[in-house]
């Protein structure tokens, strides 16, 4: 039996929604702002599939993910098809000269493991990590915007 834990965070960025979308939809660039993501490789024979590697403090996980819903400048939704069980979505909201990026991540942990661990503690670590990832995205996106204006 698997228990699912879900977290949602968001950030407002002073960039056009087109730029926010372009940065997130290039999945292989994710390690630039997502601390625990070691690499992302979009499969050449099926661009809806990507191989993800997560690495931190001596542990490593990988999974194959499929994009299940993609609406340009609105949503990228995924779910794992093997490896670490996870699913989620990144949503984009246009705020005229800015954008809101809202990230929801859910991951499965074996029921027995969930009972052994303090889910609240684990949840706090994950939520603070993905919020920090969004703050790194904001800094990265602002740098990209600034460089494109030069």
Secondary structure, 3 states (H helix, E strand, C coil): CEEEEEEEEEEEECCCHHHHHHHHHCHHHHHHCCCCEEEEEECCCCCCEEEEEEEECCEEEEEEEEEEEEECCCEEEEEEEEECCEEEEEEEEEECCEEEEEEEEEEEEEHHHHHHCCHHHHHHHHHHHHHHHHHHHHHHHHHHHHHHHC
